[in-house]
Amino acid sequence: MTGQARIKVPHELFAPAESSSFSGVVSMPCLQTGPDLYEFAEPLAWDVVVSNTGEALLVLGRVAGLAKTSCARCLSAFEVPLEGEIEGYYLLSDEAGSPEGMDFDEFEVLPKDGIIDLLPLMKAALLLELPLVALCDPDCKGLCPVCGLDRNTGECTCAHDPSPGEPDPPASPFSVLKDMRFTGE
C-alpha cells in the first residue's frame, strides 16, 4: 500500500475548537459497485481537515483519482476521473451516546488508540460519485446484437432485416412479451 490512510490524532486536537490538516496518497486497487469494477492504477490523493467540535472530531476533505472501468454498452475500457467528499464524525467518548439528530450509522466512536482509518470514508465518498451507468461516451452506440461488432468503430455487415431466403437473426429473449396483454389495458 502506497502511503497511509490512517491519522494518529495529535494531543492538541483534543482541545475544543482546534483543527489540523492532513494529506497523503493511498493505493486502492479496485472499487466494485454491482457488476461494475473500477480499478485505480495510480494512488489516490487525499486531504482532510480534522476539527474538534467539543464532543466529537469532524473529518472533512476530499479524495481524488483516475479509475479505469468498462463501458456498459460497448464493453471498451475507459478512464473516469473521480473526486469525492470525505466526511466522518468521531465521538470523543462512547459515554456521550448518540448525538442529537444522528442515526447510529452516521458516526463512530474514536478508537482508544486515537487512530482514524480514512479508507472506509474514502470508499464511501467515491461510491457516491460513481456513475449510475458507466458509459465511455453519452452517445456510445454499443455492440451489434447480431454480430457483436462495436458500432463506435464502424458499421457491421450483418443485416438487421434479413434478405429473403436468409435465416432470421436470433430473437430477443423478450420478444415473447410483445403480444402479452396486461390487465387494465
C-alpha positions as CSV (number, residue, x, y, z in Angstrom):
1,M,0.0,0.0,0.0
2,T,1.5,3.3,-1.1
3,G,1.1,5.9,1.7
4,Q,-1.3,5.6,4.6
5,A,-5.0,6.4,5.0
6,R,-4.7,6.5,8.8
7,I,-4.4,9.5,11.0
8,K,-3.0,9.4,14.5
9,V,-4.9,12.2,16.2
10,P,-2.4,14.6,17.9
11,H,-2.9,15.6,21.5
12,E,-3.6,19.3,20.6
13,L,-6.8,18.2,18.7
14,F,-8.4,17.1,21.9
15,A,-8.9,20.8,22.8
16,P,-12.3,22.2,21.7
17,A,-12.2,24.4,18.5
18,E,-8.8,23.1,17.4
19,S,-8.3,21.8,13.9
20,S,-5.4,20.2,11.9
21,S,-4.9,19.4,8.2
22,F,-3.6,16.1,6.9
23,S,-2.9,14.9,3.3
24,G,-1.4,12.0,1.5
25,V,-1.8,9.3,-1.1
26,V,-3.1,5.8,-0.8
27,S,-3.4,2.8,-3.1
28,M,-6.8,1.4,-3.6
29,P,-6.6,-1.4,-6.2
30,C,-10.3,-1.5,-7.0
31,L,-13.8,-0.4,-6.1
32,Q,-16.8,-2.5,-7.0
33,T,-20.4,-1.5,-7.2
34,G,-22.8,-4.1,-8.6
35,P,-21.3,-5.6,-11.7
36,D,-19.1,-2.6,-12.3
37,L,-15.4,-2.8,-11.3
38,Y,-13.3,0.4,-11.1
39,E,-9.6,-0.1,-11.0
40,F,-7.0,2.5,-9.9
41,A,-3.6,2.2,-11.5
42,E,-2.2,5.2,-9.6
43,P,-2.6,6.1,-5.9
44,L,-5.4,8.3,-4.8
45,A,-4.6,11.8,-3.4
46,W,-6.5,12.8,-0.3
47,D,-6.6,15.7,2.1
48,V,-8.7,16.3,5.2
49,V,-9.2,18.8,8.0
50,V,-10.0,17.3,11.4
51,S,-11.8,19.7,13.7
52,N,-12.8,19.3,17.4
53,T,-16.4,20.3,17.9
54,G,-16.3,19.8,21.6
55,E,-18.0,16.4,21.7
56,A,-16.5,14.9,18.5
57,L,-13.9,15.1,15.8
58,L,-15.3,16.2,12.5
59,V,-13.3,15.0,9.5
60,L,-14.0,16.8,6.2
61,G,-12.0,16.6,3.0
62,R,-11.6,15.1,-0.5
63,V,-10.2,12.1,-2.3
64,A,-9.4,12.1,-6.0
65,G,-8.1,9.6,-8.5
66,L,-8.4,8.2,-12.0
67,A,-10.3,4.9,-12.3
68,K,-10.5,2.5,-15.3
69,T,-13.7,0.6,-16.0
70,S,-15.7,-0.9,-18.9
71,C,-18.4,0.8,-20.8
72,A,-21.9,-0.7,-20.2
73,R,-22.8,-0.5,-23.9
74,C,-19.6,-1.4,-25.9
75,L,-17.5,-3.0,-23.2
76,S,-14.5,-0.9,-24.1
77,A,-12.2,0.1,-21.2
78,F,-12.1,3.9,-20.4
79,E,-11.0,6.2,-17.6
80,V,-13.2,8.0,-15.2
81,P,-11.9,10.9,-13.1
82,L,-13.4,10.6,-9.6
83,E,-13.4,13.1,-6.8
84,G,-15.4,12.5,-3.6
85,E,-16.1,14.5,-0.5
86,I,-14.8,12.8,2.7
87,E,-17.0,13.2,5.8
88,G,-16.7,11.5,9.1
89,Y,-17.8,12.2,12.7
90,Y,-16.0,10.5,15.6
91,L,-17.3,10.9,19.2
92,L,-14.5,11.6,21.7
93,S,-16.2,9.3,24.2
94,D,-18.7,6.4,23.9
95,E,-20.4,7.6,27.1
96,A,-22.0,10.6,25.4
97,G,-24.5,8.4,23.5
98,S,-25.9,9.2,20.1
99,P,-25.6,12.8,19.0
100,E,-28.9,14.6,18.6
101,G,-30.3,14.2,15.2
102,M,-27.9,11.5,14.1
103,D,-28.5,7.8,13.5
104,F,-26.1,5.2,14.9
105,D,-24.6,4.6,11.4
106,E,-23.7,8.3,10.9
107,F,-20.9,8.5,13.5
108,E,-18.3,6.3,15.2
109,V,-16.5,6.5,18.5
110,L,-12.8,7.5,18.3
111,P,-10.8,4.3,18.9
112,K,-8.8,4.2,22.1
113,D,-5.5,4.3,20.2
114,G,-6.6,7.6,18.7
115,I,-6.1,6.4,15.1
116,I,-8.7,7.3,12.4
117,D,-8.8,5.0,9.4
118,L,-9.9,7.1,6.4
119,L,-10.1,4.2,3.9
120,P,-13.8,3.4,4.7
121,L,-14.6,7.2,4.4
122,M,-12.8,7.4,1.1
123,K,-14.6,4.3,-0.3
124,A,-18.0,5.8,0.7
125,A,-17.1,9.2,-0.8
126,L,-16.0,7.6,-4.2
127,L,-19.0,5.3,-4.3
128,L,-21.3,8.3,-4.2
129,E,-19.5,9.7,-7.2
130,L,-19.6,6.7,-9.5
131,P,-21.9,7.0,-12.5
132,L,-25.2,5.1,-12.4
133,V,-24.3,3.6,-15.8
134,A,-20.7,3.6,-16.8
135,L,-20.5,4.9,-20.4
136,C,-17.4,5.7,-22.4
137,D,-19.4,8.4,-24.2
138,P,-23.0,9.5,-23.7
139,D,-23.5,8.8,-27.4
140,C,-21.9,5.3,-27.3
141,K,-23.6,3.1,-30.0
142,G,-22.9,-0.1,-28.1
143,L,-22.5,-3.5,-29.7
144,C,-24.4,-5.0,-32.6
145,P,-26.9,-7.6,-31.0
146,V,-26.4,-9.9,-34.0
147,C,-22.6,-10.0,-34.7
148,G,-21.2,-8.2,-31.6
149,L,-19.2,-5.6,-33.5
150,D,-18.5,-2.3,-31.6
151,R,-20.7,0.1,-33.5
152,N,-18.5,3.0,-32.5
153,T,-15.7,1.6,-34.7
154,G,-17.8,1.2,-37.8
155,E,-21.0,-0.3,-39.2
156,C,-21.4,-4.1,-39.1
157,T,-22.1,-6.1,-42.3
158,C,-24.7,-8.3,-40.8
159,A,-28.3,-7.5,-41.9
160,H,-30.7,-6.4,-39.2
161,D,-33.5,-7.1,-41.7
162,P,-32.6,-10.4,-43.3
163,S,-32.9,-10.7,-47.1
164,P,-35.4,-13.2,-48.5
165,G,-34.0,-16.7,-48.0
166,E,-31.7,-15.8,-45.2
167,P,-32.3,-17.0,-41.7
168,D,-33.7,-14.6,-39.2
169,P,-31.3,-13.2,-36.6
170,P,-31.7,-14.7,-33.1
171,A,-34.8,-13.3,-31.4
172,S,-34.5,-11.3,-28.3
173,P,-35.5,-13.3,-25.2
174,F,-38.0,-10.5,-24.5
175,S,-39.8,-11.0,-27.9
176,V,-42.2,-13.4,-26.2
177,L,-43.6,-10.4,-24.3
178,K,-44.6,-8.4,-27.4
179,D,-48.1,-9.9,-27.7
180,M,-48.8,-10.2,-24.0
181,R,-51.9,-8.4,-22.7
182,F,-51.8,-6.9,-19.2
183,T,-54.9,-6.4,-17.1
184,G,-56.1,-2.9,-17.0
185,E,-55.3,-2.2,-20.7
